[in-house]
Amino acid sequence: MIEGRGEGHSEGHSEGHGEGHGEGHGEGHGEGHSEGHSEGHSEGHSEGHGEGHGEGHGEGHGEGHSEGHSEGHSEGLADRYMQAMSMDDLAEVTAIEAAAYEFPWSRGNFEDSLRHGYYGMCLRHVTGTLLGYCVLMPVVDEMHLLNLCVAPAVQRAGSGLFLLSEALRFTGSQRFASVLLEVRPSNHAALRLYERAGFVVIGRRKNYYPAQHHTREDAIVMRYSFTRENADGVA
C-alpha cells in the first residue's frame, strides 16, 4: 500500500501551479480535466509542463506498456512496495522518465508538482530499485492522473497494473469521487490497461499531445468513478 502522499496537499496547488506547468498536459489538461473543476486550473497547469509534461504522461506511458502481461500481476508482487515521492527521488525518476518517453517531463516539472502539493508515488523493489511512479493532482472532488510510468526494463511484468491499482486505492481512501486522465489513441496497451481497471472514455481532446515531425496527436479522455463497490480501487 502507499505509505504516504506526495508532499503536501496544498489547496491552491493548481492555481499557481498551473501556468506553465504543463502544456500537453494541460492544455487540455485543465479543461476537460475535471471537466469543469479544473478548467482554469489546468489549462495553465499543463502548459508549461508541457509539451512533454503531461502528455505522454498522464497518458500513462510506461504503465500501458507493462499492461500486456499484467494478467498475472499478483504473482511475485510481494517484493515491491509503494512510498511517497520526495525531491530525493527525482534523479531516479527523471532517468526513467527520459528512457520511457519521447516527450518527457523535466525535473522542474516534477519539482513543481511536489511543491504544489500534488501526490507523487514511487513503486520500489525491496532492494530499493525504483520500478515506476505516478503523479496525481487533486482538483476539487476529482483526482487527475498526470503521469504514470514504469521503467522500460521492468515493463510487461505487472508493475503498471499494480501501480495504477495502488493509485486508485489511495485516491479512494482520500474520498475523491473520480480519477481523470488523458491517453494517446496510439497507446493501445495503456488504453487496454485503463479499460481493464474500470476507466471509461468520456471525450477526446483535439491536437493535445506533441508528436513527431512537429505534428500533434489527439488525447482520449477517460474517467474512473468510485462507487460503494469499488471505493478501495480496483481489486
ABEGO torsion letter per residue (X at the ends): XBABBAABBBAAAAAAAABGABAAAAAAAAAAAAGGAAAAAAAAAAAAAEAAAABAAAAGAAAAAAAAAAAAAABGAAABBBBBBBAAAAAAAAAAAAAABABBBBAAAAAAAAAAGBBBBBBBBAAGBBABBBBBBBBEABBBBABBBBBAAABGAGAAAAAAAAAAAAAAAAGBABBBBBBBAABAAAAAAAAAAGBBBAEBBBGABBBBGGBBBBBBBBBBBBBAAAAAEBX
